[in-house]
């Protein structure tokens, strides 16, 4: 039993040292670059999508060309 605890303790110490060295080298997870994109709502079906992927017509946002055509004008 003592041998198992000793091996587990050594594995824990090795794991901690590896993660510490990784952080010193900068191998850790990178922070997200830039800000997120605004989400808009499709005027026809109500689905939310990023502004860059939407189709804008007369101030209304649409998720697809079909919904743009089907939605009645204001």
C-alpha positions in Angstrom: 0.0 0.0 0.0 2.9 2.4 0.8 4.4 1.8 -2.6 1.2 2.7 -4.4 0.9 5.9 -2.4 4.5 6.7 -3.1 4.1 6.2 -6.8 0.9 8.3 -6.8 2.7 11.1 -4.9 5.6 11.1 -7.4 3.2 11.2 -10.3 1.4 14.2 -8.7 4.7 16.0 -8.2 5.7 15.4 -11.8 2.4 16.6 -13.1 2.6 19.8 -11.1 6.1 20.5 -12.2 5.2 19.9 -15.9 2.3 22.3 -15.7 4.4 24.9 -13.9 7.2 24.7 -16.5 4.6 24.9 -19.3 3.3 28.2 -17.8 6.8 29.6 -17.6 7.4 28.8 -21.3 4.0 30.2 -22.3 2.6 26.9 -23.6 -0.6 27.4 -21.7 -4.0 28.3 -23.3 -3.9 31.5 -25.2 -6.4 34.3 -24.3 -9.0 35.0 -27.0 -7.7 37.7 -29.4 -10.0 40.5 -30.1 -13.5 41.2 -28.9 -16.6 39.1 -29.8 -19.0 40.0 -32.5 -22.4 41.4 -31.9 -25.4 39.1 -32.4 -28.4 40.1 -34.3 -31.9 38.5 -34.7 -33.4 37.5 -38.1 -36.5 39.6 -38.8 -38.3 36.6 -40.3 -37.6 33.6 -38.1 -36.0 35.1 -35.0 -32.8 33.1 -35.0 -29.7 34.8 -33.6 -26.5 35.0 -35.7 -23.3 37.0 -35.8 -23.7 40.4 -37.4 -21.0 39.5 -40.0 -23.0 36.5 -41.2 -26.3 38.3 -41.5 -27.9 40.0 -44.6 -28.9 43.6 -43.9 -31.8 45.2 -45.8 -33.3 48.6 -44.8 -32.1 48.2 -41.3 -33.4 44.6 -40.8 -31.2 41.6 -40.4 -31.8 38.2 -42.1 -30.2 34.8 -41.7 -30.6 33.8 -45.4 -31.5 35.2 -48.8 -34.7 33.2 -48.7 -35.9 34.9 -45.5 -34.9 38.3 -46.9 -37.1 37.6 -49.9 -40.0 36.2 -47.9 -40.2 38.9 -45.3 -42.7 41.6 -46.1 -41.2 45.1 -46.5 -41.9 47.7 -43.9 
